Amino acid sequence: MEAMIEKLLNDFQRNFPLEPMPFKQIARDLDTSPEQVLQTLKDLQAKGAVSRVGPVFRPNTVGASTLAAMAVPAGKLNSIAEIINQFPQVNHNYEREHRYNLWFVVTAENGSALDETLRQIQLECGYRVLSLPLVKDYHIDLGFRMNLDHQQDIVDTSAVRSEPESHSEREILFGNAEDLIEVIQGGLPLVARPYQAIADRLGCSEQAVIDKLRDMIEAGIIKRLGVVVRHHELGYHANAMVVWDVPDEQVDELGRQLGHQDCVTLCYQRPRRLPDWPYNLFCMVHGRDRDDVLECITRMVDGLDLDEIPRTVLFSGKRFKQRGARYRGCLNG
């Protein structure tokens, strides 16, 4: 049973079948029944090990988003985190070991709505928000290979697709998909014919839903479609955000190198905010424990000769909120 679960989690974080009965195809690959696949996914979701089965949108294609940070006195951290959690635009909210000790991700339908949300958060919390929007991604939302037998992790290093260049181009690519985005952003329904269930809600055909999802995947708007796992619940109990102050002319090369390391799950460029924040390259490292993460960082520094590059390691502490991003429908209340 555990071998089947591992294969399910590894093989279907991407390339989820775009056919009327996708769980039947998955069951054939796993040598089990569609009913068993569905029940396993429901059980993993109930335990928190699986967040959802659905799309991961490329950042800033169907909406706007930013990584934000706040420096909060330790005694007020929980209460300030609770205020931030009340905003439906916030999907991740973590404590991290740094002067900027509260880190959260904010998504909104567009840039102006994002700016207004950040303004409201700062107003209600009473602390300045440091906003660090994505500049370029080198390895992001590409899936996370699970090894439940504790063997070495392997990260998918597939080529990164270029994202659409402009807002108007994105509009052309996803056309009239606004209602579809609203329905699927929280995940596909775990039923035998999920695309038919979506079609019933939208008043269109099952094939129209499948075709639109395929178009959005091919356009790079949906970065992957499949199982979205939660690392902590599957045994990866430690993670750190490693930030680097890289000369601008070297950031692309180093970003690509870091993105190919086996323990790096995310790697992206974000802006400096001088004088408070000098770092422009970020990578996320997950491990089974703190030592595992530190060993990976040491391997990267030694292997890529990064001793001279200033860096800071921000281990995560308390997880205040974690769920999929919401771009449509539920952001105003």
N, C-alpha and C positions, 0 to 999 in steps of 0.2 A: 504493500500500500504506500509506504514512504517513497519508494522508487517512482511510483506513478505520480505522486504529488510533486516530487522534484522535477520530473519531466514536464508536468503540466505547467509549473511555475517558470521553468527555464525556456521551454519551447514556444510558449504562447504569450510572452510579454509583447510580442510584435507579430505581424503577419497573421492576425486573427482572421479566420476564414470569412470571406465576404460571399456567403451563399445562404440560402434560406434557412438551413438547419446547421449552423456552424458547430454546435456541440456534438453533432453526429460525426462530423469530420474529425474533430478532436478525439472523440472516443475511438475511432478507427486507428488513429495514430498511437493511442495509449493502450490499445487492446483491452478496452473496457466498454461500458455502456454509456450512452448519452446521459441517462439518469444519474449514473455514478459521477460523471464529470460535473453536472449541475449541482448535485448535492455536496460534492467536495468543495466547489467554489463557494457555495452558500455557507458551509461550515467554516471555511477559512476566513470569509468575510465577517462572520459572526464573532470569530476569535480575534479579529483585527489584523490578521496576517495579510489579508488582501484588502486593499482600499476599495477597489472597484474593478470591473472589467469594462474597458471603454477607451476613449481617445485621450492622448496626450497632445495638446495643441502646441505648435511652435510658439515660443514667446512673441508677443506683439504682432500676431497675425489676426486673431479674432478679437483682440482687445489690447489693453495696455497693462503693463505690470512693472513692479519694481521691488527690489530688496531694500528694506528699510531697517534702520537701527536706532536705538535710543539708549542713552546713558541714564540709568535709574538707580537711586539709592537702594541698597540691598533690602532694607526694611520695607520698601514700597514696591518691590518687584512684582509680587503676586497680585496686588491690587491694580497696578498699572496694566499688567498683562490681561487681567480680567476685563478692563475697559477696552483694550485693543481687540480682544476676542469677540466682543459684542458687535464689531463691524463685520457684516457678511462679506465684505470685500477682502478680508484677511483670511488666508487659507493655511498658512504656516506661522507659528509663533513659538520661538525657542529662547531659552536662556543660554548665553554663551559666556565663557570665561574671558572677560575683557572689560575695560572701562565701559565700552559700548556693550552692555550685557543683555540687551533684549533685541532680538532679531526677528523680523516678520516679513512676510511676502504679501503684497497688496495687488489685487487685480481689479480692473474696471473696464467698462465698455469702451472707453476712449481716453485719450490723454487728459482732457480737461476734467473728466470725472475722476480720474486718478489723482490729479492735483488737488481737487476739492476734498477727496477722502483723506489725503495726507494732511491737509490743513485742519480738517475736523479732528483727526486723531491728535495732532499736536495741541490743538485748542483744549480738548477734553482731558488730555493727560498732563499738560503743563510742562512738558519737556520737549526739547527740539528734536525733530525727526531728521535723521541723516538718510537721504534717498540715494540709492545706488542702482539706477536702471541698467539693464543689460546693454552692453555695447556690441559684443561679438561672442558667439558660443563656439567652443572647440569640441566639447563633449558634454551633451546635456540631454537628459530624458531619453537615453538610448537603451534603457533597460538595465537590469541588475541581475547578473547570473548567480543563482542560489546554489550552494553546495551544502546540502543538509548533512553530509557525512564529514564536514569540516575540512575538506580538501581545499587546495589553493583556489582562490576566486579567479574567474576569467571574465573580463569585461568586453562586450561587443565594441569593436572599434570601426564600425562601418563608416563609410564616407559620409560626411555631413552634407545634407542637401542645402543648396542656397535658398534663402527665404525670399519671398516676393519683395520687390524693391520698393513699392510704394503703396499707399492706402488704396489708390484707384485700382492698381493691379490686383490687390487682394480682393477688392469688391468684385472684380470680374471673375476671379477664380472661384470664390465661394457663392457668388450670385445670390440666389434667394434662400440661402441656407440658414438664415437667422433663427427660424423656428427649430430647425434641426439641431443647431448648436445648443439652444436652450434645453432641448429634451435630452441630449446625450452627454452634456457636460458632467453630469453626476454618475455616468456609467450606463451601460446597456442593461436592460432588464434580464435577469437570469431565468429565462424561460426557453422552451425548445425553439421558438421562432422569434428571436428578439427584434429582428428588423421588421417583422410584421406587426409586432406590438408597437413599435415606434411609428410605423406607417398609420396604424389605426388612430394614434393620437394626432397625427398631422393631417389626416384626411388625404393621404396619397397612397401609391402602390408600394408594396414591399420592394420591388425592383428599383423604384425611384430612390428609395433610401439607400440601397446597396450601391447604386450608381453614383449618388452624390458623395457617399463616404469614400468610394474609390477615387473620385475626382479630387477630393480634398487631400487624400493621402498622396496621390501623384503630384499634386501642386506643392506639397510640403507644408500645407496648413495643419494637417494632422501629422505629427512626427512619428507616432506609432499608435497602433490600435491593438489592445490586448489586455492582459492581466497587469494590474498595477499593484506591486507588493509594498508592504511596510517592513522596512529592514529590521527594526528593533524586535518586532514580534516573531521574526524568523531567525533570531539568534545573533544578529549583528548589533550588539548593545552599545557600541561606542562609535562616535563620529566626530570629526573635526573639520572646520572650515580653515583651510590654510590660505593665507593671503600673502601676496608677494608684491614688492615694489620693483617693477621691471622697467628698464629703459624702454621708451615707447617703440623704438625701432626693433626691439627684440621680442615684444610681447606676442606676436603671432607665432613665431617659431617655438618659443617656450610653451605657449598655450597648447599647440599641437602635440608637443613632446609629453607634457603632463597628461593630456587627455588620453594618451595611449598606455598609461601605467595601469597595471592590473587592479590596483586597489582604489583608483580614482573613479568616482561615479559621476562627477560633474566637473566641468572646467570652463570658465568663461571670463571675459574681460568686462570690468565695470569701471566707472570713472573714479579718479581721485577726488577727494574733497579737502583740499589743503586749507589750513594747516592741520586739521584734525585727523584726516584720513589719507595717508600717502600711498595706499595700496591700489593696484589696478588689475591684478590677476588673481582669480579666486579658484580654488579647487576643493571639492568635498572628498574626504576619505572616510570610508566605513570599514569597521573591523569588528571582530567578535569581542574585543576588550580594548582598553586604553593602550596597553603595550603593543597590541597588534597594529593599531593606528600609528603609533610612534615609530615602530619598525618600518612601516611603509614610507613614512616621511623621510627617515634616515636613508633608506634605499634610493629614494628620488634625489635627495640632496647629493649623495655620493655618486650615484650613477650618472646624473646629468651635470655634475660639477657646479652646484648651485650655492656653494658656501658663501660666495660674495654677494648674493642677492638678498637684500633685507626681507625678512618674512616674520609673520606672527601666526601662531596656532591657536585657534579658538575652539576648544572642545565644547560640545553642547552639554547643557545641564538638563533642567526640567523642560519637558515638552508641554507647552500650554495648549497648543492647537495644531492639528494636522488633518487636512482633508484636501480633496481635489479642488482646483480653482473653479470659481464661478464667474462667468463672463456675461451672462444674460439672465434677465427675468427676476432674479431674487436680490438685486443689489440695492434696491431702494427701500427695503424694509425688512 
